[in-house]
């Protein structure tokens, strides 16, 4: 059966557990989705720098009155945003670990310099005559508390071992009597840690045990305990991921509203985007002007269009809405894959039409070509589109000649192929628009249904069905979480904007 005549229904599976917010609002909120690995992105920014010899006009620089912030307000907003980022990353990234959190390079450099200075001072204390153990004693007490903090309530024997082996009174007595042996104490600590650490840390522990420099070993033990604390925290996050996902959305919304209390203009970009979506909806559905309020179905459609607008047009978006700023790179990365699939299926449409139905359907031409195109267009963007399509043209011609043979391939076909693939550079090209519309409609249908229903794959997309479904599932994961967090808030903004539009038009 030909691909165009297939009737393929695809299901994007999601968790159907009820979100707490569904019980407190009439706006529809999608259920949580199963965790899906979200790819990173190389940010391809499209920032344009405008140069002017004179001062900027008010419409560029902004004519609104200045907003003043106190230091306390700035610190409060920064702390709130950091908490939002942490909750968001845990909920969105199924492979989240605390090591992935962004770090300030300057802060890390200062921290490293301070640590180096501290350990060098400790080294000087040890080589002095007589040795000074004041700082070492304090470190040992801290180390004891850190190790005890790693233990569970059931590890009674290990706790007793640590308490007796790192007894402050005993260590102080040894120091006073010149009987203190730091090397023996550190060996004891490493033996205890080797029994507590994860198997993945065994190699690092063995390397630490071979360290002959006493100060380096002492410092290495502290760094090793810090790694164990990270392992413990990551395990706790992984174990409680489902619970965290349920409440992370609610927590993000609460933190965002706290930011707006300090800075009421902190949702300006969001309001601008939602206003544009509503204005476009007014244009295409003028009958809604007779309504007094938006229906739940209409709000649901508007929110879905808001997500699809960001997904479909990111290169032209100078600033992401504040509620999706943390996912900007992810959405831009997915949008690059979206463009890739549009060009892949467009090229297959063009090539299949020129090469002929018989060869196209009997010699696995589409699948062979798809594999080549996925590789050639892997990092495609609007900026390198022309170059990538030139490479695509060469590969399509090569494959077509191999499959058709010299007797069924002509220069006329080759010239037509070159021209039609070159025309795909234009986003308004008929074939490219057809491919885009079909992929767009499928993703939109899945987003608006929150993956709860089986969605029919549009004609012609069967050859890239796996790639389209993978892309859709990843985007659905992002939008579902964001919808749970801010769907009610979006609905309120749409409703307020709708009523203001009706008042201004009356």
Secondary structure as the mmCIF struct_conf table of DSSP 4:
data_model
#
loop_
_struct_conf.conf_type_id
_struct_conf.id
_struct_conf.beg_label_comp_id
_struct_conf.beg_label_asym_id
_struct_conf.beg_label_seq_id
_struct_conf.end_label_comp_id
_struct_conf.end_label_asym_id
_struct_conf.end_label_seq_id
HELX_RH_3T_P HELX_RH_3T_P1 UNK A 3 UNK A 5
STRN STRN1 UNK A 9 UNK A 11
HELX_LH_PP_P HELX_LH_PP_P1 UNK A 17 UNK A 19
HELX_RH_3T_P HELX_RH_3T_P2 UNK A 20 UNK A 23
BEND BEND1 UNK A 24 UNK A 24
BEND BEND2 UNK A 26 UNK A 27
HELX_LH_PP_P HELX_LH_PP_P2 UNK A 30 UNK A 35
HELX_LH_PP_P HELX_LH_PP_P3 UNK A 37 UNK A 39
BEND BEND3 UNK A 53 UNK A 54
HELX_LH_PP_P HELX_LH_PP_P4 UNK A 55 UNK A 57
HELX_RH_AL_P HELX_RH_AL_P1 UNK A 58 UNK A 61
BEND BEND4 UNK A 64 UNK A 64
HELX_LH_PP_P HELX_LH_PP_P5 UNK A 65 UNK A 66
HELX_RH_AL_P HELX_RH_AL_P2 UNK A 71 UNK A 92
TURN_TY1_P TURN_TY1_P1 UNK A 94 UNK A 95
HELX_RH_3T_P HELX_RH_3T_P3 UNK A 98 UNK A 100
BEND BEND5 UNK A 101 UNK A 101
HELX_RH_AL_P HELX_RH_AL_P3 UNK A 105 UNK A 127
BEND BEND6 UNK A 128 UNK A 130
HELX_LH_PP_P HELX_LH_PP_P6 UNK A 131 UNK A 132
HELX_RH_AL_P HELX_RH_AL_P4 UNK A 134 UNK A 150
TURN_TY1_P TURN_TY1_P2 UNK A 153 UNK A 154
HELX_RH_AL_P HELX_RH_AL_P5 UNK A 156 UNK A 165
TURN_TY1_P TURN_TY1_P3 UNK A 166 UNK A 166
HELX_RH_AL_P HELX_RH_AL_P6 UNK A 168 UNK A 176
TURN_TY1_P TURN_TY1_P4 UNK A 177 UNK A 178
HELX_RH_AL_P HELX_RH_AL_P7 UNK A 182 UNK A 196
BEND BEND7 UNK A 197 UNK A 197
HELX_RH_3T_P HELX_RH_3T_P4 UNK A 199 UNK A 201
HELX_RH_AL_P HELX_RH_AL_P8 UNK A 202 UNK A 209
TURN_TY1_P TURN_TY1_P5 UNK A 210 UNK A 210
HELX_RH_AL_P HELX_RH_AL_P9 UNK A 214 UNK A 239
TURN_TY1_P TURN_TY1_P6 UNK A 240 UNK A 240
HELX_RH_AL_P HELX_RH_AL_P10 UNK A 241 UNK A 262
TURN_TY1_P TURN_TY1_P7 UNK A 264 UNK A 267
HELX_RH_AL_P HELX_RH_AL_P11 UNK A 268 UNK A 284
HELX_RH_3T_P HELX_RH_3T_P5 UNK A 286 UNK A 290
BEND BEND8 UNK A 292 UNK A 293
HELX_RH_AL_P HELX_RH_AL_P12 UNK A 296 UNK A 312
HELX_RH_3T_P HELX_RH_3T_P6 UNK A 314 UNK A 316
BEND BEND9 UNK A 318 UNK A 319
HELX_RH_3T_P HELX_RH_3T_P7 UNK A 322 UNK A 327
HELX_RH_AL_P HELX_RH_AL_P13 UNK A 328 UNK A 355
HELX_RH_AL_P HELX_RH_AL_P14 UNK A 357 UNK A 362
TURN_TY1_P TURN_TY1_P8 UNK A 363 UNK A 364
HELX_RH_AL_P HELX_RH_AL_P15 UNK A 365 UNK A 376
TURN_TY1_P TURN_TY1_P9 UNK A 377 UNK A 379
TURN_TY1_P TURN_TY1_P10 UNK A 382 UNK A 384
HELX_RH_AL_P HELX_RH_AL_P16 UNK A 385 UNK A 404
HELX_RH_3T_P HELX_RH_3T_P8 UNK A 406 UNK A 408
HELX_RH_AL_P HELX_RH_AL_P17 UNK A 411 UNK A 422
HELX_RH_3T_P HELX_RH_3T_P9 UNK A 423 UNK A 425
BEND BEND10 UNK A 426 UNK A 426
TURN_TY1_P TURN_TY1_P11 UNK A 427 UNK A 428
HELX_RH_AL_P HELX_RH_AL_P18 UNK A 430 UNK A 449
TURN_TY1_P TURN_TY1_P12 UNK A 450 UNK A 451
BEND BEND11 UNK A 453 UNK A 453
STRN STRN2 UNK A 454 UNK A 456
HELX_LH_PP_P HELX_LH_PP_P7 UNK A 457 UNK A 458
TURN_TY1_P TURN_TY1_P13 UNK A 459 UNK A 460
HELX_RH_3T_P HELX_RH_3T_P10 UNK A 462 UNK A 464
HELX_RH_AL_P HELX_RH_AL_P19 UNK A 465 UNK A 505
#
